[in-house]
Amino acid sequence: MADDPSQRLQLDEEQRTLLDALDLLPDEQKGLVLLHYFQGLTYREIGELTGANANTVKVKVHRARRALKKLLTGMLKEQVEGI
C-alpha cells in the first residue's frame, strides 16, 4: 500500500468504483467474477461448485468481465466529466 495519502485516496476511490460496478452486475455474473478473480478459483473448480462444465464457466466469466468493463468505462467517464 502506498504511503502517500493522495495515492491511498485514489486507490480507495478506484476500489469503491470497482465494487460499485460489481454490484450492478446480475448476481450470477457477480458471483463468477468474485469466485474467479477474488477467490482465485479455476474454471473447473467453479464448475464443480455450480454444476456447470469448465468451458461454460469460462464463457460466462468472459461475458461477465466484458459487462464489468462496460460498466466501469461508463462510470469512469461520468467521474471524469463531473470534475
C-alpha positions as CSV (number, residue, x, y, z in Angstrom):
1,M,0.0,0.0,0.0
2,A,1.3,3.4,-0.9
3,D,2.4,5.7,2.0
4,D,1.4,8.8,0.1
5,P,-2.1,9.8,1.3
6,S,-3.2,11.0,-2.2
7,Q,-2.2,7.7,-3.7
8,R,-4.1,5.9,-1.0
9,L,-7.2,8.0,-1.6
10,Q,-7.0,7.3,-5.3
11,L,-6.7,3.6,-4.7
12,D,-9.7,3.7,-2.3
13,E,-11.7,5.6,-4.9
14,E,-10.8,3.0,-7.6
15,Q,-11.7,0.2,-5.3
16,R,-15.1,1.8,-4.5
17,T,-15.8,2.3,-8.2
18,L,-14.9,-1.4,-8.9
19,L,-17.2,-2.6,-6.0
20,D,-20.0,-0.3,-7.2
21,A,-19.7,-1.7,-10.7
22,L,-19.7,-5.3,-9.4
23,D,-22.9,-4.6,-7.5
24,L,-24.5,-3.6,-10.8
25,L,-23.8,-6.9,-12.4
26,P,-26.5,-9.6,-12.3
27,D,-26.0,-12.0,-9.3
28,E,-24.7,-14.9,-11.4
29,Q,-22.1,-12.7,-13.2
30,K,-21.0,-11.0,-9.9
31,G,-20.6,-14.4,-8.3
32,L,-18.5,-15.8,-11.1
33,V,-16.2,-12.7,-11.1
34,L,-15.8,-12.9,-7.3
35,L,-15.0,-16.7,-7.4
36,H,-12.6,-16.5,-10.2
37,Y,-10.8,-13.2,-9.7
38,F,-11.1,-12.6,-6.0
39,Q,-11.1,-16.1,-4.6
40,G,-8.7,-17.5,-7.3
41,L,-10.8,-20.5,-8.2
42,T,-10.2,-22.2,-11.6
43,Y,-13.0,-22.6,-14.1
44,R,-13.1,-26.3,-13.3
45,E,-13.5,-25.5,-9.5
46,I,-16.2,-23.1,-10.2
47,G,-17.9,-25.6,-12.4
48,E,-17.8,-28.2,-9.6
49,L,-19.5,-25.7,-7.3
50,T,-22.1,-24.6,-9.8
51,G,-22.8,-27.9,-11.7
52,A,-21.6,-26.4,-15.0
53,N,-18.7,-27.6,-17.1
54,A,-15.5,-25.7,-17.2
55,N,-16.0,-24.4,-20.7
56,T,-19.4,-23.0,-19.9
57,V,-17.9,-21.3,-16.8
58,K,-15.1,-19.8,-18.9
59,V,-17.6,-18.3,-21.4
60,K,-19.8,-16.9,-18.6
61,V,-16.7,-15.4,-16.8
62,H,-15.6,-13.8,-20.1
63,R,-19.1,-12.3,-20.6
64,A,-19.2,-11.1,-17.0
65,R,-15.7,-9.4,-17.5
66,R,-17.0,-7.7,-20.6
67,A,-20.1,-6.5,-18.8
68,L,-17.9,-5.2,-15.9
69,K,-15.6,-3.4,-18.3
70,K,-18.5,-1.7,-20.0
71,L,-19.9,-0.6,-16.6
72,L,-16.5,0.6,-15.4
73,T,-15.9,2.6,-18.6
74,G,-19.2,4.4,-18.2
75,M,-18.7,5.1,-14.5
76,L,-15.2,6.4,-15.1
77,K,-16.3,8.6,-17.9
78,E,-19.0,10.1,-15.7
79,Q,-16.4,10.7,-13.0
80,V,-14.1,12.5,-15.4
81,E,-16.9,14.6,-16.8
82,G,-18.0,15.5,-13.3
83,I,-14.7,17.0,-12.5
